[in-house]
Amino acid sequence: MLPPHQSSLPAEPGSVRQAEMSDGLPLPRRLFAVASLGCGSALVIIDGGIANVALPTIARDLGVAPSSVVSIVTVYQVMLVMLLLPFAGLGERIGLKRTYQAGQVIFAVATLLCFFAKSLPFLLIVRAVQAIGAAGVLSVSSALIRQTYPASQLGRGLGINSVIVTSSAAAAPTIGGLVLAVAPWPWVFASSLPFAVISIALGRSLPNPSPRLAHLDLIGAIMCAGMFGLIIGGAESLVHGDSPVVSGAIVAAGAALGWFFVRREIGAPAPILPVDLLARPIIALSAVGSLTAFTASMTLLVSTPFRLSAMGFTATQIGACIAPWPLTNMIVAPLSGFLSDRVPAGILGGIGMAVTLVALTLLATMPADPSYFDVAWRMALCGSGFGLYLPPNARLIVGSAPRERAAAAGGLVSTVRLTGQTIGATLAAALLAAGIGAGAVPPLAAAGLALIAGLCSIARLRPSIRSPSITEVRDEVPALRQTR
């Protein structure tokens, strides 16, 4: 007989798994917790994207080359990917709420240090510390969302969080531009500080489940960070024109370390890399689908400005053409999250990627001299497709994991998202370097990735993957009855 917290049943609507999930926080405490989580997500996402606008100004003030100042962005992204899974494991052991709040405090202190940055190396150190704080926030945010909302509203909660992430990413460049118009560049980083203050102040309302009484696998955490850092760093080095031999050696070293790391994690009771969760086909398919979907979206978003610029669009017009993507996503994502509490994720994801596939094909076949409307409605269609796909996908990963592994599932969601975005940006840069990144090739490549994501989503509808076995149900139901 399996205790309720050890169930391996997926959290699809109507399954037995829902019976053992929390009823969430009571009102009005839940509203304060939602506000705290929303501000935490906003500050991390805004800080990750707001620096782009200030890069030319920082390069001029610090007297460094533009190619060097780009490392302000990449060091933040790479550190996040390296630390998300180790911090998720840490959150399971010291407490989700403690990890979340500590991350915000670290982030706020590092942000204040930006005002003392007089050289690029010091600023890079500050950005790395900011990423450490951001990793503490993102690694456990999905697990806290699961504890905050009732089981029947988990999809809605993740949909709302998806809207916050999307709108924050869309607003970051505008906020950065407005701040630079009236203040020096350190205030660009400080503009996200109010979100940290509000989130910390409201943090008393966050759920505080008991941590696991287990030690953190420090060696595993170091191997996990090293694997991601070497592979991503080597790929970035290759794209930016460094020695192919050295870059390839770095990637190979990361892959070799990853092979030993994965072998070490197999069989561990609570692995840093959640191989225990990825062994479940429904979570593995969802993770692969999310990775390809985020890679597709970032490939298109990075390459599209270059394509439109070659077509004669100004910077302002390019921004206006891309804006329908996040705006449509903000409308569709919460609706999709609401539906995911009632409709299987396989159906919603399949429809979402079908819409995205059509939209990407239409973007690849745009007229040679498109109007604003020609681009905008295609981007809106793309945004609606991804908005329909991603919240149910995240819900299925977080909801299918055992409760004691919720932080690991949330860390997996964030790691897959950031890894996909990093791969997408690297792929777009490689296509641009090859001279084919400002045409129809990037949207066609993104369409191929969207097709993979759609197939992964549809595959989850198979009864052998979606439904628990008869033995699991027979073992589970008596255990649930004993808890009532």
CORTA-V75144 format. One record per residue. N is the residue number from 1. NEAR is the number of other C-alpha atoms within 10 Angstrom. D_LAST is the distance of its C-alpha to the last C-alpha in Angstrom with 1 decimal. Layout:
n->{N;N}
near->{NEAR;NEAR}
d_last->{D_LAST;D_LAST}
//
This chain:
n->{1;2;3;4;5;6;7;8;9;10;11;12;13;14;15;16;17;18;19;20;21;22;23;24;25;26;27;28;29;30;31;32;33;34;35;36;37;38;39;40;41;42;43;44;45;46;47;48;49;50;51;52;53;54;55;56;57;58;59;60;61;62;63;64;65;66;67;68;69;70;71;72;73;74;75;76;77;78;79;80;81;82;83;84;85;86;87;88;89;90;91;92;93;94;95;96;97;98;99;100;101;102;103;104;105;106;107;108;109;110;111;112;113;114;115;116;117;118;119;120;121;122;123;124;125;126;127;128;129;130;131;132;133;134;135;136;137;138;139;140;141;142;143;144;145;146;147;148;149;150;151;152;153;154;155;156;157;158;159;160;161;162;163;164;165;166;167;168;169;170;171;172;173;174;175;176;177;178;179;180;181;182;183;184;185;186;187;188;189;190;191;192;193;194;195;196;197;198;199;200;201;202;203;204;205;206;207;208;209;210;211;212;213;214;215;216;217;218;219;220;221;222;223;224;225;226;227;228;229;230;231;232;233;234;235;236;237;238;239;240;241;242;243;244;245;246;247;248;249;250;251;252;253;254;255;256;257;258;259;260;261;262;263;264;265;266;267;268;269;270;271;272;273;274;275;276;277;278;279;280;281;282;283;284;285;286;287;288;289;290;291;292;293;294;295;296;297;298;299;300;301;302;303;304;305;306;307;308;309;310;311;312;313;314;315;316;317;318;319;320;321;322;323;324;325;326;327;328;329;330;331;332;333;334;335;336;337;338;339;340;341;342;343;344;345;346;347;348;349;350;351;352;353;354;355;356;357;358;359;360;361;362;363;364;365;366;367;368;369;370;371;372;373;374;375;376;377;378;379;380;381;382;383;384;385;386;387;388;389;390;391;392;393;394;395;396;397;398;399;400;401;402;403;404;405;406;407;408;409;410;411;412;413;414;415;416;417;418;419;420;421;422;423;424;425;426;427;428;429;430;431;432;433;434;435;436;437;438;439;440;441;442;443;444;445;446;447;448;449;450;451;452;453;454;455;456;457;458;459;460;461;462;463;464;465;466;467;468;469;470;471;472;473;474;475;476;477;478;479;480;481;482;483;484}
near->{12;16;15;21;15;15;21;19;22;24;27;23;18;13;14;20;26;19;16;21;19;15;17;19;17;11;9;9;15;20;17;18;24;23;17;24;26;21;24;28;23;25;27;26;23;25;28;24;18;25;22;17;18;20;20;15;15;21;18;12;13;14;12;14;12;14;10;11;23;15;15;22;19;19;17;23;21;22;21;29;25;26;27;33;32;27;28;31;28;27;26;27;18;17;20;30;25;17;24;28;22;17;25;27;19;17;29;23;15;23;24;16;19;22;15;12;16;11;14;18;11;14;20;20;18;23;28;23;22;28;29;23;26;31;32;31;31;30;33;31;27;29;27;24;26;27;23;27;23;20;23;19;20;30;33;25;24;28;30;23;25;23;23;20;21;21;18;24;20;21;18;24;19;13;17;23;17;11;19;17;9;9;10;14;22;20;18;24;24;18;18;24;21;13;21;23;18;14;27;21;13;19;21;15;20;28;20;14;13;13;16;15;10;12;12;19;15;12;10;18;23;15;22;24;21;20;24;24;22;23;23;24;18;23;22;23;19;20;19;14;11;13;12;14;9;13;21;16;15;21;23;16;17;23;17;13;18;20;12;12;21;18;11;14;17;15;11;14;9;20;23;29;26;20;17;19;21;19;11;16;15;25;26;17;22;27;24;17;27;26;25;26;31;26;28;32;24;21;28;27;19;21;25;23;20;16;18;20;14;12;14;12;18;13;12;8;15;20;14;14;24;22;17;21;25;26;18;19;25;22;17;22;31;23;18;28;32;22;21;31;22;14;16;21;32;27;18;25;31;25;19;26;31;20;21;32;24;16;23;27;18;20;25;17;13;16;11;7;10;13;12;14;10;15;20;19;17;23;27;21;23;29;29;27;29;28;31;31;34;27;32;32;28;29;27;26;24;30;27;24;27;23;21;17;24;26;31;34;31;29;33;26;25;23;24;23;22;20;22;23;24;23;22;27;22;23;25;29;19;19;19;18;13;9;10;15;23;21;22;19;16;28;27;20;20;27;26;18;22;32;21;18;29;28;17;23;28;18;20;24;17;11;10;12;16;20;19;17;13;9;8;16;19;13;14;22;17;14;17;17;10;9;9;7}
d_last->{15.8;15.1;12.8;11.2;14.0;16.6;16.1;19.4;18.5;20.5;19.2;21.3;20.4;18.2;17.1;13.8;14.4;13.7;9.9;10.0;12.7;13.1;13.5;16.9;19.0;19.5;22.8;25.6;24.8;23.8;27.4;29.0;27.1;28.1;31.7;31.7;30.6;33.1;36.0;35.2;35.4;38.5;40.4;39.9;40.9;43.8;45.2;45.1;47.2;49.3;51.6;53.2;55.2;56.6;57.7;61.4;61.7;60.2;62.6;65.5;64.7;64.0;66.8;64.9;65.1;62.7;61.6;60.6;58.7;56.3;54.7;53.1;50.8;50.4;49.6;46.7;45.3;45.8;44.3;41.2;40.7;41.5;39.0;35.9;34.2;35.2;33.9;30.6;30.4;31.5;28.9;26.1;27.8;29.0;26.5;26.4;27.5;30.2;31.6;31.6;33.4;35.8;36.8;37.8;39.8;41.6;42.3;43.7;46.0;47.3;48.0;50.2;52.1;53.3;55.8;57.5;57.8;61.5;61.3;59.4;58.2;56.7;55.0;53.5;52.1;50.6;49.0;47.6;46.0;44.7;43.1;41.4;39.8;38.9;37.3;35.0;34.0;33.6;31.9;28.7;28.8;26.8;24.0;24.1;24.1;20.9;19.3;21.1;20.2;17.1;16.4;18.1;21.1;21.7;24.7;26.1;25.9;27.7;30.2;31.0;31.5;33.7;35.8;36.3;37.4;39.7;41.3;41.8;43.5;45.7;46.5;47.4;51.0;51.8;50.5;52.6;55.7;55.4;55.1;58.0;60.1;60.0;59.1;59.7;57.4;55.3;53.8;52.5;50.0;49.4;48.5;44.8;44.6;43.5;40.3;39.6;40.3;38.0;35.2;35.5;35.8;32.6;30.8;29.3;26.7;25.6;22.2;22.5;20.0;20.9;23.6;23.8;26.0;28.5;32.1;33.5;35.7;38.8;41.0;38.6;38.4;42.2;42.6;40.2;42.2;45.4;44.6;43.9;46.7;49.3;48.5;48.3;51.2;53.4;52.7;53.5;56.6;57.8;57.4;59.3;62.3;62.1;63.4;61.7;62.1;60.5;57.7;57.0;57.0;54.4;52.1;52.8;51.9;48.6;47.9;48.8;46.7;43.8;44.3;44.1;41.1;39.1;40.0;39.0;35.6;34.7;32.5;31.7;28.1;28.0;31.3;33.0;33.9;30.5;31.8;28.4;27.3;30.6;30.3;27.7;30.0;28.1;28.4;31.9;33.1;31.7;33.4;36.7;36.6;36.0;38.8;41.3;40.4;41.0;44.1;45.4;44.8;46.5;49.4;50.2;49.8;52.0;54.7;54.9;56.8;59.5;59.8;60.1;62.6;64.7;64.7;66.2;63.1;63.3;60.5;59.5;59.5;57.4;54.7;54.8;54.4;51.4;49.7;48.3;46.0;43.8;44.2;42.9;40.1;39.0;38.6;37.1;34.6;32.3;32.6;31.7;28.7;27.5;28.2;26.4;23.0;24.1;26.8;26.8;28.6;31.1;32.5;32.8;34.2;36.7;37.9;38.2;40.3;42.4;43.3;44.1;46.2;48.3;48.7;49.8;52.2;53.7;54.0;55.9;58.3;59.0;62.6;65.0;65.5;62.2;61.8;59.0;57.2;57.5;55.5;53.1;51.6;51.1;49.3;47.1;46.2;45.4;43.2;41.2;40.7;39.4;37.3;35.6;35.0;33.9;30.7;28.8;30.1;28.8;25.4;25.1;26.2;23.9;20.8;21.4;21.5;18.8;17.6;19.8;22.7;22.5;25.7;27.5;26.6;27.9;30.9;31.5;31.5;34.1;36.1;36.5;37.5;40.1;41.4;41.9;43.7;45.9;46.7;47.5;49.8;51.5;52.0;53.5;55.8;56.9;57.7;59.7;61.5;62.4;63.9;61.4;58.8;60.3;60.3;58.2;57.0;54.0;52.3;53.0;51.4;48.4;48.2;48.1;45.2;43.4;43.9;42.1;39.2;39.0;39.2;36.3;34.2;35.1;34.5;30.8;30.6;31.3;28.5;28.8;28.2;25.8;23.4;21.4;22.9;21.8;21.2;18.9;16.8;16.8;15.7;13.1;11.1;10.3;9.3;6.8;5.4;5.6;3.8;0.0}
//
